[in-house]
């Protein structure tokens, strides 16, 4: 009941405040409450959106944890992630309108940076899910959870390094260079191995929802839920018997975010490798423009400056002539 109650709480709170915002925006009988979008120069709306993002980070973490309630129904899983994505999308629009910072401005400085961000986020999910799997898994599959942790931490280190390099926090490496291409190839090979091993039949990420023995409330700790996992069979006398599945508990695989996050990391790594060529072309064009500007003769620059000064002088003469004609015209009117 507690697991289902928390799921209802995350959805109902979000529904309540979003429905209230729609009423304030689309109905006139609540005009006396003021304009929500303009309240405190829009800061109220931004604060609510920020709180909604924090709310759904907690909600997604709770509902999609290993063997969480999200794996009892796909609607719960996908709606949880969609709610978080909708909050981020909305605050991005709000921030763009307020001229603060947008996702496009944050990630648009290179062709590969958006994919490095996706790889970083996917690696965080893989690492967190692997730690969660290590805690709840019973026997043999803990080695695969350890592999997931190793892959995730390595990928976090690589992606965070390149994200910082794009913002010039690390000046030893440059985006669009051969080192970035080599890093993307290493990530691709690493995640191909990870996907091949961890999503194989019987592994921790073979499916999204998992397989094995779970009860109607989900399994939060497989080590402590042996009595809730039973195997029913018929013996030699055709009698139905039921026993706990302690002997097969090492094959129980709970649902988790591992499957989706593994493929996200692999896809992001591949996109970095494909986008690297575009970034290299951008760097090459930038370098050529800089060289052509530096190679421009001094005389050409002086001539251009002189031409600009002559144009300004001619404009000033025209203004003076127009002023003299205006004075003559006024004198003629007086006489």
C-alpha positions as CSV (number, residue, x, y, z in Angstrom):
1,X,0.0,0.0,0.0
2,X,2.8,2.4,0.8
3,X,4.4,1.8,-2.7
4,X,1.1,2.5,-4.5
5,X,0.4,5.4,-2.2
6,X,3.6,7.2,-3.1
7,X,2.9,6.6,-6.8
8,X,-0.5,8.3,-6.4
9,X,1.1,11.1,-4.5
10,X,3.5,12.0,-7.2
11,X,0.9,12.0,-9.9
12,X,-1.9,13.7,-7.9
13,X,0.3,16.7,-6.8
14,X,1.5,17.3,-10.3
15,X,-2.0,17.1,-11.7
16,X,-3.4,19.5,-9.1
17,X,-0.9,22.3,-9.7
18,X,-0.9,22.0,-13.5
19,X,-4.7,22.0,-13.6
20,X,-4.7,25.1,-11.4
21,X,-2.3,26.8,-13.7
22,X,-4.5,26.0,-16.7
23,X,-7.5,27.4,-14.9
24,X,-5.7,30.6,-14.1
25,X,-4.6,30.9,-17.7
26,X,-7.8,30.0,-19.5
27,X,-10.7,31.2,-17.4
28,X,-11.9,34.7,-16.5
29,X,-13.5,34.0,-13.2
30,X,-10.1,33.6,-11.6
31,X,-8.8,36.9,-12.9
32,X,-8.9,38.4,-9.4
33,X,-6.1,36.0,-8.4
34,X,-3.8,37.7,-10.8
35,X,-1.7,36.5,-13.8
36,X,0.3,33.5,-12.8
37,X,2.8,34.0,-15.7
38,X,3.5,37.6,-14.7
39,X,3.5,37.3,-10.9
40,X,6.7,38.6,-9.4
41,X,8.0,39.3,-12.9
42,X,7.6,35.6,-13.8
43,X,9.7,34.4,-10.9
44,X,6.8,32.6,-9.3
45,X,6.3,30.5,-12.5
46,X,10.0,29.7,-12.7
47,X,10.1,28.7,-9.0
48,X,7.1,26.4,-9.4
49,X,8.7,24.7,-12.5
50,X,12.0,24.2,-10.6
51,X,10.2,22.6,-7.7
52,X,8.3,20.4,-10.2
53,X,11.6,19.2,-11.7
54,X,13.0,18.4,-8.2
55,X,9.7,16.7,-7.4
56,X,9.8,14.4,-10.4
57,X,13.5,13.6,-10.0
58,X,12.5,12.1,-6.7
59,X,9.4,10.6,-8.3
60,X,11.3,8.9,-11.1
61,X,14.0,7.7,-8.8
62,X,11.4,6.2,-6.5
63,X,9.0,4.7,-9.0
64,X,11.6,3.3,-11.4
65,X,14.0,2.0,-8.8
66,X,15.0,-1.7,-9.1
67,X,11.8,-3.8,-8.8
68,X,9.8,-0.6,-8.3
69,X,6.1,0.0,-8.9
70,X,6.8,1.3,-12.5
71,X,7.5,-2.3,-13.6
72,X,4.1,-3.5,-12.7
73,X,2.6,-1.4,-15.5
74,X,4.3,0.2,-18.4
75,X,2.1,3.3,-18.2
76,X,3.6,4.1,-14.8
77,X,7.1,3.8,-16.1
78,X,6.7,5.9,-19.2
79,X,4.4,8.5,-17.6
80,X,7.0,9.0,-14.9
81,X,9.8,9.8,-17.3
82,X,7.4,11.9,-19.5
83,X,6.4,14.0,-16.5
84,X,10.0,14.8,-15.8
85,X,10.8,15.5,-19.4
86,X,7.7,17.8,-19.7
87,X,8.9,19.8,-16.6
88,X,12.3,20.2,-18.1
89,X,10.9,21.2,-21.5
90,X,8.6,23.8,-19.9
91,X,11.3,25.4,-17.8
92,X,13.5,25.6,-20.9
93,X,10.8,27.6,-22.6
94,X,10.4,29.8,-19.6
95,X,14.1,30.4,-19.3
96,X,14.3,31.2,-23.0
97,X,11.5,33.8,-22.8
98,X,13.2,35.4,-19.8
99,X,16.5,35.5,-21.7
100,X,18.3,33.6,-18.9
101,X,19.6,30.4,-20.4
102,X,18.3,27.7,-22.7
103,X,19.2,24.2,-23.4
104,X,20.1,25.2,-27.0
105,X,22.5,27.9,-25.7
106,X,24.0,25.5,-23.2
107,X,24.6,22.7,-25.6
108,X,24.8,24.5,-29.0
109,X,28.5,25.5,-28.9
110,X,29.5,22.3,-30.7
111,X,28.1,19.4,-32.7
112,X,29.1,16.8,-30.2
113,X,28.3,18.5,-26.9
114,X,24.5,17.5,-26.7
115,X,25.5,13.8,-27.1
116,X,28.2,14.1,-24.4
117,X,25.4,15.4,-22.1
118,X,23.2,12.5,-23.0
119,X,26.1,10.0,-22.4
120,X,26.7,11.6,-19.0
121,X,23.1,11.4,-17.9
122,X,22.8,7.8,-19.2
123,X,25.9,6.8,-17.4
124,X,24.6,8.3,-14.2
125,X,21.4,6.1,-14.5
126,X,23.5,3.0,-15.3
127,X,25.7,3.6,-12.3
128,X,22.8,4.3,-9.9
129,X,20.8,1.3,-11.2
130,X,23.9,-1.0,-10.9
131,X,24.4,0.1,-7.2
132,X,20.7,-0.6,-6.6
133,X,20.9,-4.0,-8.3
134,X,24.0,-4.9,-6.2
135,X,21.9,-4.2,-3.1
136,X,18.8,-6.2,-4.0
137,X,20.3,-9.1,-6.1
138,X,20.6,-12.4,-4.3
139,X,23.5,-14.4,-5.7
140,X,25.3,-14.8,-9.0
141,X,24.1,-11.6,-10.8
142,X,26.0,-9.3,-8.5
143,X,29.0,-9.7,-10.8
144,X,27.0,-8.2,-13.6
145,X,25.9,-5.3,-11.4
146,X,29.6,-4.7,-10.6
147,X,30.3,-4.6,-14.4
148,X,27.5,-2.0,-14.8
149,X,29.1,0.1,-12.1
150,X,32.5,-0.1,-13.7
151,X,31.1,0.9,-17.2
152,X,29.0,3.7,-15.7
153,X,31.8,5.3,-13.7
154,X,34.2,5.1,-16.6
155,X,31.7,6.7,-18.9
156,X,31.0,9.4,-16.4
157,X,34.7,10.3,-16.2
158,X,35.0,10.5,-20.0
159,X,31.9,12.4,-20.7
160,X,32.3,14.9,-17.9
161,X,35.9,15.6,-19.0
162,X,34.7,16.5,-22.5
163,X,31.8,18.6,-21.2
164,X,34.3,20.6,-19.2
165,X,36.6,20.9,-22.2
166,X,33.9,22.4,-24.3
167,X,33.5,25.2,-21.8
168,X,37.3,25.7,-21.6
169,X,37.5,24.5,-18.0
170,X,40.1,22.0,-19.3
171,X,42.3,23.7,-21.9
172,X,44.6,20.8,-22.6
173,X,42.2,19.2,-25.1
174,X,40.0,20.7,-27.8
175,X,36.7,19.6,-29.2
176,X,36.7,18.3,-32.8
177,X,40.2,16.9,-32.4
178,X,41.5,13.3,-32.9
179,X,41.4,12.8,-29.1
180,X,37.7,13.4,-29.0
181,X,37.2,10.9,-31.9
182,X,39.3,8.4,-30.1
183,X,37.3,8.9,-26.9
184,X,34.0,8.3,-28.8
185,X,35.4,5.1,-30.4
186,X,36.4,3.9,-27.0
187,X,33.0,4.6,-25.6
188,X,31.3,2.9,-28.5
189,X,33.4,-0.3,-28.0
190,X,32.8,-0.2,-24.3
191,X,29.1,0.2,-24.5
192,X,28.8,-2.5,-27.3
193,X,30.4,-4.9,-24.8
194,X,28.1,-3.7,-22.1
195,X,25.0,-4.0,-24.1
196,X,26.0,-7.4,-25.4
197,X,26.7,-8.8,-21.9
198,X,24.2,-7.1,-19.7
199,X,21.2,-7.4,-22.1
200,X,21.8,-11.1,-23.0
201,X,19.3,-13.7,-22.0
202,X,19.1,-14.2,-18.2
203,X,21.2,-11.1,-17.5
204,X,20.3,-8.1,-15.3
205,X,19.1,-6.0,-18.3
206,X,17.6,-8.6,-20.6
207,X,14.2,-6.8,-20.5
208,X,12.8,-3.6,-19.1
209,X,10.4,-5.2,-16.6
210,X,12.6,-8.1,-15.5
211,X,11.5,-11.6,-14.9
212,X,11.1,-14.1,-12.0
213,X,9.2,-14.0,-8.8
214,X,7.6,-10.8,-7.7
215,X,4.6,-10.0,-5.6
216,X,1.8,-7.5,-6.4
217,X,3.6,-4.7,-4.5
218,X,7.0,-5.2,-6.3
219,X,10.1,-6.6,-4.7
220,X,12.3,-4.1,-2.8
221,X,14.8,-6.6,-1.4
222,X,15.0,-10.1,-2.9
223,X,17.0,-11.4,0.0
224,X,14.2,-10.7,2.4
225,X,11.3,-11.7,0.1
226,X,12.0,-15.5,-0.2
227,X,8.7,-16.4,1.5
228,X,6.8,-14.3,-1.1
229,X,8.2,-16.2,-4.1
230,X,6.7,-19.6,-4.7
231,X,6.8,-22.3,-7.4
232,X,3.7,-24.4,-8.0
233,X,4.1,-27.8,-9.7
234,X,2.5,-31.3,-9.8
235,X,4.3,-34.2,-8.3
236,X,4.3,-37.8,-9.4
237,X,0.9,-38.4,-7.9
238,X,-0.5,-35.4,-9.9
239,X,-1.0,-33.4,-6.7
240,X,-0.4,-29.7,-6.8
241,X,2.3,-28.5,-4.5
242,X,3.8,-25.1,-3.8
243,X,7.3,-24.3,-2.5
244,X,9.4,-21.2,-1.9
245,X,11.8,-20.6,-4.7
246,X,14.9,-20.2,-2.6
247,X,16.8,-22.6,-4.8
248,X,16.1,-20.6,-7.9
249,X,16.3,-17.2,-6.4
250,X,19.7,-16.5,-8.1
251,X,17.8,-16.4,-11.4
252,X,15.3,-13.8,-10.3
253,X,15.8,-10.6,-12.3
254,X,13.9,-7.5,-11.2
255,X,12.8,-4.7,-13.5
256,X,15.1,-1.7,-13.7
257,X,16.3,1.3,-15.8
258,X,19.4,-0.7,-16.9
259,X,18.0,-1.8,-20.2
260,X,17.0,1.6,-21.5
261,X,20.0,3.4,-20.1
262,X,22.5,1.0,-21.7
263,X,21.0,1.6,-25.1
264,X,21.0,5.4,-24.5
265,X,24.7,5.3,-23.7
266,X,25.5,3.3,-26.8
267,X,23.4,5.5,-29.0
268,X,25.0,8.7,-27.6
269,X,28.5,7.3,-28.2
270,X,27.6,6.5,-31.8
271,X,26.2,10.0,-32.4
272,X,29.4,11.6,-31.0
273,X,31.4,9.6,-33.5
274,X,29.1,10.7,-36.4
275,X,28.9,14.3,-35.3
276,X,32.7,14.6,-34.8
277,X,33.2,15.1,-38.6
278,X,30.8,18.1,-38.6
279,X,32.6,19.6,-35.6
280,X,36.0,19.2,-37.3
281,X,34.7,20.9,-40.4
282,X,33.4,23.8,-38.2
283,X,36.8,24.1,-36.5
284,X,38.6,24.1,-39.9
285,X,36.3,26.8,-41.3
286,X,36.9,28.9,-38.1
287,X,40.7,28.5,-38.4
288,X,40.6,29.5,-42.1
289,X,38.6,32.6,-41.4
290,X,41.0,33.6,-38.6
291,X,44.0,33.0,-40.9
292,X,42.5,35.1,-43.7
293,X,41.8,37.9,-41.3
294,X,45.3,37.9,-40.0
295,X,46.8,37.7,-43.5
296,X,44.9,40.7,-44.8
297,X,47.5,43.4,-45.9
298,X,48.1,46.4,-43.8
299,X,47.6,48.7,-46.8
300,X,44.1,47.2,-47.4
301,X,43.1,47.9,-43.9
302,X,44.4,51.5,-44.1
303,X,42.6,52.0,-47.4
304,X,39.4,50.7,-45.9
305,X,39.7,52.9,-42.9
306,X,40.4,55.9,-45.2
307,X,37.4,55.1,-47.3
308,X,35.2,55.0,-44.3
309,X,36.6,58.4,-43.1
310,X,35.9,59.9,-46.6
311,X,32.3,58.7,-46.5
312,X,31.8,60.3,-43.1
313,X,33.3,63.5,-44.3
314,X,31.0,63.6,-47.4
315,X,28.0,62.9,-45.2
316,X,29.0,65.9,-43.0
317,X,29.4,68.2,-46.0
318,X,25.9,67.2,-47.3
319,X,24.5,68.0,-43.9
320,X,26.2,71.4,-43.9
321,X,24.8,72.2,-47.4
322,X,21.3,71.2,-46.3
323,X,21.6,73.5,-43.3
324,X,22.6,76.4,-45.5
325,X,19.8,75.8,-48.0
326,X,17.3,75.7,-45.1
327,X,18.6,79.0,-43.8
328,X,18.2,80.6,-47.2
329,X,14.7,79.3,-47.5
330,X,13.7,80.7,-44.1
331,X,15.2,84.1,-45.1
332,X,13.2,84.0,-48.3
333,X,10.0,83.5,-46.3
334,X,10.8,86.4,-44.1
335,X,11.1,88.8,-47.1
